Amino acid sequence: MNMLTEGTETRFEPHLSRQRGPLFFAWTRFMSNRAAVAGALVLAVIVLAAALAPFLTKGDPTDQAYLTQSLAFPSAEFWFGVDDLGRDFFTRIVYGARVSLTIGFAAAAFSIAIGVPLGALADYFGGKVDWAVMRVIELFSVVPSLLAAMLLGALTKGGFFTIITIAALFGWVQVSLLVRAQVRAVKEKEFIRAALALGGTPWYIIRHHLIPNSISPIIVGFVLAMPLAMMLEASLSFLGIGVPPPTPSWGQMINTGTDFMFYYWHMAVFPTAALAIAVLATTLFGDGLRDAFDPTQKGG
């Protein structure tokens, strides 16, 4: 209770300075970042549109129901126009969001599965383990991801699983570095020493203490891995070794649109804008999370 005195009157009020946890300060920092909040809102709209695609569009994105109106410009009937094969372009753009988000989410999940244990093991054990993990990280950091993805995509003929695998192979590096830094900050804490004194094995401590206390960088790494995977999918699909047609893909649509861009601008503009907005929104959201959970910032 706080005691407040006004003249001769003394009154009590509830304690106004309650102890705030780190999540409160992270939330406060995130909400004060307008770009991050805007990115989160735009990303939420994209996810919602992809989830409700059957209710927002004209139907099957592969349905060539408008062949007589091929390459029609945007109108009240066709919001984004019609493509060269008589398919409603708005429908394909919305369903293309499903492809990009699915690949981005799956690739980010695999990146977490690879990067988190490697990052935790590297810093906890140190020595040769840390040296070996860092050399692998350096190797994947210097290899041009797009060129390697093009080679692997050409060898495997592309497809969903191939793109997800390739994206995960290059997306885990940032996650591993984030977790490694967090483990370094946590492993000297008193509760870790107490667990060791009570006979906790290294594997038990990593699984039950270090990784759970690294949840913030894990979330940040997950979100930041998504736009990289989305861009990689679009790049491979643009080159014809990504998601096979007729499945709608933004990169695939951009590739087709370049053949018509000087006459039918909507064929290239809308998928390019959709990809740019989705990647930018996800990146802003991820950057906002990273800044919000930055352990060097103090709340108060």
Beta strands, then each sheet from edge to edge (+ up, - down):
strand 1: 2-6
strand 2: 9-13
sheet 1: 1+ 2-
end
